[in-house]
Amino acid sequence: MTVIARRLAGHLARGLVMILVVATISFFIVRSIPGDPVAANVQKLIEQGMAPQAAEQATRVLYGFQPKGTLWEQYVDYMGGLFTFDLGQSVTHAGAPVTDVLADAAKWTVLPVLAGTLLSFLVGIVMGVYAAIRRSGKLGDVLAISGSLLHGVPQYVLGLLLSAIFATLIPILPADGPVDILFEPGFNAGYIGSLVEHAVLPVATYALAAYGGWILAMKSSVVTVLGDDFILAAELRGMKRSIIFRYIARNAILPLFTILALSLGLLLGGAVFIERIFNYPGLGLLLIESITMRDYALMGGAFLIITVSIIVANIIADLFYSVIDPRVRSGEEVSA
């Protein structure tokens, strides 16, 4: 078994344990909510004329576990459904399976988060290199200050500012919903154009929220690389500045790939605020609605999928860094 395969097996094992822990916490949170929503739902169905046994069965389907029996029996029943991807049914979506509701919402979160993160990453690393190389000049100061300012502003504040400026003061972009209802869904210019237009502000918010972190991290990494011996040797050999620039950027960017994978997972959690501001029907808005409407099956599923995305991002980040950085790979092979 190769070194990377062993690392993958270890990460998968730890990730599975963490997912089971999160699922366990979600289960007991639902059971500890004041008023016992599971028992309340059974009583409500009985009052509507349903037989007690039928009410219990309907509630089991709804929440994903058996409402009667000991807490341990309910937990085992819930975890059994989890392993078969059965998270129950949503109260607020006409009894639709939670997995289907989450899958439909995921695309509205993943695509804007991915676009905003990659945009901020590309711009941030380029500006970070210039901020480090020109750190003694005005350009370096301006870039560093812009990164510090944006890095300190919360995501929801950026979202509110962009919405106020470009949707209210200068109404050139929509800030409500993912698409104009006048267009028929499908692969046509009007519908796709409306999708892109409505995605501009959410994507810009994700990008600006992450830009400050990228430029500051890249600047710090470049400053560290500038002090390495191989840069001095390249300068003494009379290499072109463009070649030295590529050497610097290539070595300084390696640590940032780990942060890139992590940020994709973390931004899914931050989507709660941005999607609420722009009424974007993703996982974040779904989580808020499930809490408001006391849709506990959907709440647990949304919380679980956001947590799983962060765990998976951690695994990808570590493995990706091992693959792209030969120093880490060679060190592991020597220790093995």
VOLUM-100479 format. One record per residue (C-alpha): z, y, x; residue number from 1; residue in three letters. Coordinates in pm, whole numbers, plus 50000, padded with zeros to 5 digits. Last residue first. Example, Ala and Ser with C-alpha at 12.3 -4.5 7.8 and 13.67 -1.06 7.14 Angstrom:
zz:yy:xx:num:residu
50714:49894:51367:2:ser
50780:49550:51230:1:ala
This chain:
zz:yy:xx:num:residu
50610:50482:50781:336:ala
50748:50780:50970:335:ser
50418:50817:51156:334:val
50216:50783:50835:333:glu
50434:51042:50663:332:glu
50385:51291:50946:331:gly
50010:51231:50942:330:ser
49991:51310:50573:329:arg
50206:51622:50599:328:val
50002:51758:50887:327:arg
49675:51657:50718:326:pro
49742:51903:50433:325:asp
49493:51850:50149:324:ile
49611:51505:50039:323:val
49987:51553:50070:322:ser
49961:51889:49893:321:tyr
49775:51726:49607:320:phe
50041:51457:49573:319:leu
50324:51709:49552:318:asp
50145:51938:49309:317:ala
50023:51653:49088:316:ile
50376:51515:49050:315:ile
50524:51857:48972:314:asn
50248:51929:48721:313:ala
50322:51598:48548:312:val
50687:51696:48509:311:ile
50593:52041:48375:310:ile
50347:51889:48128:309:ser
50611:51639:48015:308:val
50848:51924:47935:307:thr
50589:52101:47720:306:ile
50505:51770:47547:305:ile
50870:51697:47470:304:leu
50952:52040:47330:303:phe
50649:52021:47103:302:ala
50742:51669:46987:301:gly
51106:51758:46924:300:gly
51009:52062:46719:299:met
50746:51866:46526:298:leu
51003:51605:46420:297:ala
51257:51878:46351:296:tyr
51048:52086:46113:295:asp
51328:52332:46040:294:arg
51074:52591:45918:293:met
51175:52851:46177:292:thr
51215:52596:46455:291:ile
50880:52432:46376:290:ser
50712:52772:46357:289:glu
50840:52872:46701:288:ile
50728:52541:46853:287:leu
50382:52574:46696:286:leu
50351:52926:46836:285:leu
50415:52788:47184:284:gly
50195:52482:47141:283:leu
49891:52686:47046:282:gly
49781:52872:46732:281:pro
49740:53218:46892:280:tyr
49915:53484:46685:279:asn
49861:53731:46971:278:phe
50228:53817:47020:277:ile
50355:53471:46925:276:arg
50104:53308:47156:275:glu
50226:53520:47445:274:ile
50595:53447:47387:273:phe
50577:53069:47346:272:val
50306:53043:47613:271:ala
50580:53082:47873:270:gly
50653:52710:47848:269:gly
50288:52627:47908:268:leu
50304:52875:48195:267:leu
50550:52645:48373:266:leu
50307:52353:48382:265:gly
50016:52553:48517:264:leu
50252:52730:48756:263:ser
50354:52400:48917:262:leu
49995:52308:48999:261:ala
49932:52648:49155:260:leu
50264:52649:49344:259:ile
50158:52333:49528:258:thr
49820:52487:49603:257:phe
50002:52790:49743:256:leu
50142:52599:50038:255:pro
49788:52534:50168:254:leu
49658:52891:50130:253:ile
49788:53016:50464:252:ala
49601:52756:50667:251:asn
49257:52818:50515:250:arg
49307:53194:50488:249:ala
49396:53235:50854:248:ile
49119:53013:50985:247:tyr
48868:53184:50755:246:arg
48974:53527:50884:245:phe
48941:53404:51243:244:ile
48582:53307:51166:243:ile
48509:53645:51007:242:ser
48670:53828:51298:241:arg
48432:53664:51540:240:lys
48582:53454:51815:239:met
48659:53622:52147:238:gly
48839:53329:52306:237:arg
49156:53538:52326:236:leu
49140:53599:51950:235:glu
49110:53228:51877:234:ala
49401:53150:52109:233:ala
49618:53410:51933:232:leu
49532:53255:51596:231:ile
49605:52904:51732:230:phe
49947:53015:51855:229:asp
50084:53102:51511:228:asp
50208:53455:51437:227:gly
49926:53536:51197:226:leu
50018:53221:51001:225:val
50353:53370:50895:224:thr
50193:53698:50787:223:val
49936:53496:50592:222:val
50207:53303:50404:221:ser
50396:53619:50312:220:ser
50079:53787:50189:219:lys
49981:53479:49992:218:met
50319:53462:49819:217:ala
50314:53833:49733:216:leu
49956:53821:49603:215:ile
50019:53506:49402:214:trp
50345:53621:49243:213:gly
50197:53952:49133:212:gly
49894:53784:48978:211:tyr
50092:53545:48755:210:ala
50177:53783:48470:209:ala
49845:53963:48512:208:leu
49649:53640:48467:207:ala
49850:53509:48170:206:tyr
49819:53847:47997:205:thr
49447:53867:48073:204:ala
49399:53520:47923:203:val
49586:53623:47606:202:pro
49388:53950:47584:201:leu
49043:53799:47644:200:val
49082:53494:47420:199:ala
48982:53674:47098:198:his
48653:53787:47254:197:glu
48580:53442:47398:196:val
48634:53269:47065:195:leu
48429:53534:46884:194:ser
48141:53483:47126:193:gly
48160:53108:47074:192:ile
48146:53149:46695:191:tyr
47859:53399:46699:190:gly
47653:53216:46963:189:ala
47661:52876:46793:188:asn
47820:52544:46884:187:phe
48032:52507:46575:186:gly
48288:52675:46353:185:pro
48127:52911:46096:184:glu
48195:53272:46178:183:phe
48364:53505:45929:182:leu
48707:53363:46018:181:ile
48706:53554:46347:180:asp
48859:53341:46621:179:val
49186:53266:46801:178:pro
49425:53474:46592:177:gly
49528:53838:46606:176:asp
49471:54067:46903:175:ala
49106:54166:46870:174:pro
48952:54382:47145:173:leu
48801:54732:47147:172:ile
49068:54912:46953:171:pro
49168:55178:47209:170:ile
49515:55278:47091:169:leu
49563:54968:46875:168:thr
49393:54654:47012:167:ala
49333:54752:47373:166:phe
49643:54959:47442:165:ile
49906:54813:47209:164:ala
49792:54454:47266:163:ser
49782:54499:47641:162:leu
50131:54653:47639:161:leu
50274:54383:47410:160:leu
50131:54106:47627:159:gly
50260:54264:47945:158:leu
50606:54295:47790:157:val
50591:53933:47673:156:tyr
50512:53810:48022:155:gln
50806:53986:48185:154:pro
50734:54263:48441:153:val
50875:54205:48789:152:gly
50571:54032:48936:151:his
50350:54311:48806:150:leu
50543:54574:48999:149:leu
50574:54371:49317:148:ser
50204:54282:49321:147:gly
50098:54641:49264:146:ser
50333:54754:49541:145:ile
50191:54498:49787:144:ala
49832:54595:49705:143:leu
49902:54967:49741:142:val
50092:54920:50068:141:asp
49819:54701:50218:140:gly
49553:54954:50125:139:leu
49758:55240:50272:138:lys
49778:55082:50615:137:gly
50035:54876:50809:136:ser
49993:54573:50583:135:arg
49616:54569:50635:134:arg
49601:54201:50739:133:ile
49879:54103:50499:132:ala
49755:54299:50196:131:ala
49400:54184:50270:130:tyr
49508:53819:50260:129:val
49712:53877:49944:128:gly
49418:54045:49772:127:met
49208:53734:49826:126:val
49494:53503:49726:125:ile
49572:53703:49412:124:gly
49215:53729:49285:123:val
49159:53354:49302:122:leu
49504:53263:49170:121:phe
49499:53522:48891:120:ser
49169:53386:48762:119:leu
49282:53024:48797:118:leu
49602:53095:48605:117:thr
49434:53290:48327:116:gly
49163:53029:48269:115:ala
49407:52735:48275:114:leu
49656:52907:48045:113:val
49376:53010:47805:112:pro
49236:52651:47798:111:leu
49569:52465:47779:110:val
49722:52661:47490:109:thr
49455:52655:47220:108:trp
49359:52302:47323:107:lys
49718:52185:47277:106:ala
49738:52288:46911:105:ala
49512:52010:46781:104:asp
49682:51751:47002:103:ala
50024:51864:46883:102:leu
49929:51831:46517:101:val
49776:51488:46575:100:asp
50084:51365:46764:99:thr
50312:51498:46490:98:val
50138:51282:46230:97:pro
50037:51489:45924:96:ala
50290:51499:45640:95:gly
50143:51808:45479:94:ala
50162:52018:45794:93:his
50503:52183:45753:92:thr
50700:51859:45725:91:val
50535:51704:46029:90:ser
50534:51327:46062:89:gln
50703:51100:46314:88:gly
50673:51094:46690:87:leu
50474:50768:46705:86:asp
50322:50747:47052:85:phe
50390:50369:47064:84:thr
50658:50419:47332:83:phe
50803:50703:47125:82:leu
50832:50484:46816:81:gly
51052:50242:47006:80:gly
51255:50538:47133:79:met
51327:50644:46774:78:tyr
51428:50291:46664:77:asp
51656:50257:46966:76:val
51816:50596:46888:75:tyr
51870:50509:46523:74:gln
52036:50182:46621:73:glu
52257:50368:46870:72:trp
52360:50626:46610:71:leu
52468:50344:46382:70:thr
52271:50251:46074:69:gly
52081:50467:45830:68:lys
51831:50746:45901:67:pro
51587:50512:46078:66:gln
51375:50697:46333:65:phe
51042:50883:46356:64:gly
51141:51186:46153:63:tyr
50898:51157:45864:62:leu
50846:50781:45870:61:val
51222:50722:45877:60:arg
51263:50979:45601:59:thr
51016:50793:45381:58:ala
51200:50465:45447:57:gln
51537:50620:45363:56:glu
51400:50769:45041:55:ala
51246:50433:44947:54:ala
51583:50263:44995:53:gln
51762:50532:44795:52:pro
51508:50520:44506:51:ala
51313:50841:44458:50:met
51394:51065:44162:49:gly
51373:51411:44317:48:gln
51748:51398:44382:47:glu
51690:51088:44595:46:ile
51425:51274:44796:45:leu
51664:51565:44859:44:lys
51946:51328:44960:43:gln
51723:51159:45218:42:val
51610:51498:45351:41:asn
51968:51620:45380:40:ala
52065:51305:45570:39:ala
51794:51374:45826:38:val
51862:51748:45837:37:pro
52228:51688:45935:36:asp
52388:52011:45807:35:gly
52455:52157:46149:34:pro
52207:52030:46412:33:ile
52368:51747:46612:32:ser
52119:51474:46516:31:arg
51819:51689:46609:30:val
51980:51775:46943:29:ile
52058:51405:46993:28:phe
51692:51309:46968:27:phe
51570:51593:47189:26:ser
51821:51499:47460:25:ile
51701:51139:47452:24:thr
51336:51246:47472:23:ala
51422:51466:47772:22:val
51601:51177:47944:21:val
51311:50941:47873:20:leu
51069:51196:48021:19:ile
51288:51232:48331:18:met
51296:50855:48382:17:val
50919:50835:48346:16:leu
50874:51115:48599:15:gly
51099:50939:48850:14:arg
50894:50620:48823:13:ala
50566:50808:48834:12:leu
50679:51003:49139:11:his
50779:50688:49325:10:gly
50454:50510:49243:9:ala
50253:50815:49350:8:leu
50444:50840:49678:7:arg
50378:50474:49748:6:arg
50009:50520:49669:5:ala
49996:50826:49898:4:ile
50145:50626:50187:3:val
49902:50340:50140:2:thr
50000:50000:50000:1:met
